[in-house]
Every structure is written in C-alpha cells, then in structure tokens.
C-alpha cells in the first residue's frame, strides 16, 4: 500500500530548466576571471533523474550549487516549473539537497533531523507527525528515531539524509555526490535503492557525480561536462554507444582510438582504412559526418576478438594478460599499436599468455568513427 | 562591473530577502560605531583641542615636555617588556611540561595556570602586602625586617608575572599541542637527542606562539591598572598617572593625553600580534585528531621541569591562601586569631556594590555572549557592506586599555545627545564592548571547524539565517559560547580600569569599593570582599555551565517563532 506522502511528493515534483547558465570566479591571483560554468542549457523534465557527470573541476558542483542558490549566477536563467528563480534566496527555492557529507545536524536526533524542515515551515503538529512517520516507514529507518546521527551506520545516515530531504516534498531534489563516502559494496546497494526510490516517488532530481558507473546506473539522462561546458547529453545507452566526441568515448567506458582513413561514405556506412587494412563499417555512428580533416575509429575493448594466431584480420603479440574472473584484459601489440582488449567468457574460450602470438579481429558493427581532435603527432 | 563585485551585489540582494537580518546588521554596526569608534574619536579630538574647542597642541606639548611624564612612559614600557619576557618563559615551561612530559599533578598545574585569569583584581597585590609589607608575614614575621619597601617595580613585576603568565601558557600550550607529533618523533627516530629536538624542531616551530605570548602579555601589562595603583608606590605608570591627573588634579585633558600614550604601544603590539605574528604560523590545523605523542619520561628532564612548575604553583597557592587567611584574622601581622569581623564590616557598610556588580554582570553577560556569537557568525559566514569594519571595530576593543575606554566614555557620553554618564547603562555598555573580542575569537575558530554544508542543509530546508543560527549553529558552538559567557561574566565582575572613571554614587561596584579600602589601608576588609567575590565567581561559573548544558535547542522551535 502506498503512503500518502508518496502521492504528495509526486504531485509537487516540477520541471527544471537551465538557460545559458554561467558562473565566473575571480582567478586565484586576482588578475582575471575563471569561467567555471560556461553557458549551460539543460531541460529536466518532471520526475526525471538527470546526472551531471564529469572530471573534477568540470563545473558540475558549481552548477548544482547555483541551482540550489548557494552560489550566485553570473548570467543566465533558472526556471523552476516555468518560473524564474534566480533571485529567490536558497531557503525559499523549494528544493532539497543531499550533501556529500550528509550534513546531518549532529546535535539532533534522527527524528528531529527529519522533521526539521517541516518545523521550519510551521506545519500543524499533526501533519509533521504524519509525514515524519510515513517517511520513516518508507526509508525503513524505524527504530532509530531517537538516536544521534553519530550513533548510526553510514548507510543509515544516508537514508536519514534522504528522508530529511524528501519529507519536505521539494519540487526538485539535488544530490551532491551522496554516495562517495560509502564503501564499494554499500555504494552499489544504496545506489540501486536511491534509484528505485526516486522512480517510486517520481521526484525530479539533479544528481552530481564523477563516477561514470554510478551515472550509468541511476540516470534517465546523463550530462557529461568538461571545463564548464556540456560535452554531450543523452541516455546512458546513447553516451556509450553513440559518443559525440573523443572526450565522451574516453570518459564513458574504455576506448581504443585508431587513426582512420576515410575511403568512401555510402548509405550510412563507411569504407575506412584501419591499421593498413580496408573495412566496411555498417554503423559509423551519429558523431560521424564525414566532414572533418582527420578521423579516429573508436573500438571498445570488448568489440575486439582475440583468436589463435593467423585466424584474425591482424597478427599480434600478447603483452599483458590479466585474469579478472568474468573477463581477461589483454594488451595486444599489433604493428606499433597496443590494443586494449577485454575478452569475456574466458572459461569458454582460450586464455592466452604473455608473449603468445595471436590473431585479432574487430566487431565492425560496434566501431564508431569520430573527428580526431588530438594534436597531430610530431 | 567585475565579477567579484557582481557576486557581492548578488549576496546583498539575497540579504535583502531577509530584512530582519539587515536591520540586525545595521544595528550592530551602529552600536559598534557609537561605543567603540566614536569615543575613540572624541578622546583624540579632546587631546588636541583647547577648552574653547579650537585646535591646540599646547597640553600635548606640556605633557611631552614634562620629565616625570616621560619617565612614566618609559616605566610602563619597561614594566611591560620585563613582565612579558618573564611571563612567557614561565608560561612556556608550564606549557612544555604539561604537553610534552610524563609528570604527575598535571590537573593541579593546569588549574594553577588558569586561576589568575578568573580571579578578582587586587588579590595578588594584597597578598604581596600581607607577605612582604611592613607587617608582612615573611618580611616582618619570619625575617624580622621592618623597613622592607614592598611598593615599587620589583613587586609589580612579580605580581604581573603571576597574573599574566596564564595568557602565555594558554597561547603556548595551544601551539605546542598543534605541532604535529610525528615531526618530533621523526627527529627522535633520526637519532637526535631530546635537547637537540627541542632546539631544532620544537622551539623553532613554537616561535610564532612565543611572539604572540610576548605581545599579549605586554598588552596586558600596559593595560593593568589595579596592581600599579595599589603597589606601584614610587613607580608611576601611565594608567595610574592618567587616573591621578583626572581625579586628583581634575585635568581631563592631561589624563586623555596620558591614556593615548598608553594606547599607542598597546595598539602597535595588538596589530603586530594580529597581522604579523598570526600570519607566520607554521602550524596547520588539519581537524584530524592527532595521534598520541610519545611523552618525555627521562628523569633528568622531567624532574627539573616538574620542580619548577610545582614551585611556581606553590607560590600561587601561597598568594591566594594568604588573602583568604587575611580575611579571617583579626589584625594581620599582630593578632592572627580567627574572626568574622571583616565580613561583618563588609555587610554593615553595605553589600550594594556587590549586588550592583552582580546585577550589571548578569545583564551584560548574555548580551556580550550573543553579540559575540552573532558577530562571529556574520563575519565568517555572511557577506555584507561593512563586514571588515565590523570585525575590526569589535576586535579593536581588545587593544584599547581600560583607562582609554573609561576616559573616552566620559568625553563621549557626558553631553547630549548621548548623556549616559552616571547611569547603569554606560557600565553595561562598557562591559559588553570591552568583553566582546574573546567571545568572537572563540566562536570564530569554533565556526571554522563546522562544515558549512550543515548550515546550508538548514537553509536548504527553508530556514532563515536567524533560524539557522539559533537551531543549528549556536548549539554546535555551545562550548565556545559557554567559555565566552564565563569570560565576559568574570571580566565584568572584576573590571577596574575602565569603570573606575564611570561609577557613580548610585552605581558603585565592588571592585571600586575594594580599591577605596586599599587607599585607607583596610586590607583585611578588602580581603573579605575579595573572598566573597571569589565565591560569587565560582558559583556563577558553575551556574553558567549548568544553564548552557540545560538548553536543549532542537526542542525549542516554538519558543523562537518570533524570528521569522
């Protein structure tokens, strides 16, 4: 049976729009400015979980803090459910945030932490009680209401922080790397729990992380950022399978970049030259326009096959072989190139050893072609 | 418009959404201006004008030409330097022994190194008279000397070192504790001897603390009024001479100029301490609990240090014990039989000054505590026009000698529009603004250790700045708040130098009453008063501790609804 609070939260959830959002900081030496966020456009639909992903310093946290109202906006607009909120102070924005450190009030019990926001709103005692209790049920933290945050485990603190955030029925829920303080196992568990809860409540969420696996696992939409700009927006599937640039292909998953000569383009496919041999690529990808000075082919480690010597398109030598259980990671030298290969089901195929001579073939279906924006080698 | 200012204006706009906060900031700034900056301006102006109000440096030249005033100036400086050096050495020995060695009775030593800070004024001076005076227990009673002159620089140095070494101890033990233990352990591991480690690692790393301690004690010594006033004898100092010029010769202008001569070195020392020494620290506080350091337990090091500390502590016990004894004996030096006569006398001449002092301190203490916390919170976490001014004006009061404050308050508040002299209000104001700095410093460092996201979480939940302050910040800095309260209560109860100019017949307080008992040599009656004060202060500390722990902040939301 659903709680009443779930319905209420769903009803309050709202869309969020960022228009040309920009943040400039004075540079450290005081001489000029550093653009931390550079004109970001983003449309987050109601009930959707959007992740801002990127390396540290890419501007994702600054963006989140501008949305929350903790940082000033240098220029651009913020629309919450269609209403402009740039000049609304952070305590009137109707958003709730989950902090990296959880920021639970150390001097209040779990119960008082959770109902804090409701007390601030001066809701009737009855409603505060009902909502607090319902959220405690929902989060499965019954039994620890009277403990202090320091007396409960990391996973429980996480739940309390989430409870405290959603109990106020915010229009948007913000997450600032909320899982980064947990150990690996718990992180995966909490991640799944967070996602299922978010979907159950249908609450609009903006989530910041630098962990691409986390982003893939929980997002409806991933926004990959670098140096204050959006590199690509899309579903996890799109980002992995249709990277728009080498940065995206490199950041999401692992990639081999191979110089790629274009011979001809025909009907969505492309005839290319890779490592001195000609191939027909049936799906060079959406990032491929055929209009760049240089091209690189992206071959994911799992789309390269390792075969016995002489049986592949190329001959190579194993330089590294690491057994991970579910797959073997190889570094295979072909000519003067080292290819990174992941060979799955090692129990059903062969486990080659270092210095073994092997054959190598590409899975041409999954090779994509992108503009090569690396500097030209000397 | 550059982005820095754009950001600043954005924060201002955000502030505008909380009009109550803006009003509060404006009131604070106005009060700081009225009670810190304006009186200071008045005393400087008064010093360089004639009675008619025209610019005139005549009195200034007269004072500077006067040989005895020049001696007075150098006396003050000399006393300050000697006291600072000796107090710092003793403070260092205490701090080193307590933080670095394995010796017994550390709790006792720590107590001895704190008592003089919370003690009523005049205790040590009174003791030295009881012990070494004409009818002194040691000079006369034990050694049979009758012509030993207890008054003068030698006594002052002893009394000031005893009074102010705790300042050095606290500064230095903070620094010594903050030095990463592994640095010294590394030196030991590399084969250095304890002696070598001390001179090559520990001592250089504690140098900023040593300079800090020197300057702080120097300031305290300069500002000291009560001790030079009663045992200075033929050794005039600036504070006392300013007081005599005003009360004895009714020469307010000369008094002002003498107090400014006192202000200048004090201010220089303060600025040096604040901006030069504090910036030089090698110690970075990581917030991580430091691992246990290996304590020195070699006997040839610990025994001499331990002996020194215990001897010095014994002197403090002796001095305080003497005063307590003095309050209970018939006639010191002649008849040592026990009596309660002095207490009866004190009660008979009226406990009104004591009641006044307690009342004023009780009014001033919470105001000082809250104002201090609020200023710390605003200056650490908020952005607004006048922020630098606010922190400077509030810390400046630390550098202002009480004598300067007293005289400048007379000048500023004797006339319309701010006619306050003779009222209780002016005394409360003196207490509040003189005792702000320590509360501010304590709260500031406590705030620095709190993750700002805890406060952001509160704001994010919809709380205003006031709600966040009272429900989240204040409870988290309760410890600093408590010590701020204790400190301001004690300082208010024991103040002499500033209020001696401001008390009136109606609003007389206990310290000035004790001072007048000194002037007529009723030492045992003064001792009785002091014993009562000690009891009151200890009771107040106990009570404050109890109260602060009783406040359960998160259950009190309803009571504070007025703040939205």
Interface residues (C-beta under 8 A of the other chain):
Chain A: X24 X25 X26 X33 X68 X69 X70 X72 X73 X74 X87 X88 X89 X90 X91 X92 X94 X95 X96 X97 X99 X100 X101 X103 X104 X105 X106 X107 X108 X109 X112 X116 X117 X119 X120 X121 X122 X164 X168
Chain B: X2 X3 X4 X6 X7 X10 X11 X13 X14 X17 X18 X451 X453 X454 X456 X457 X458 X459 X460 X461 X462 X463 X464 X467 X471 X472 X475 X476 X553 X554 X555 X557 X561 X564
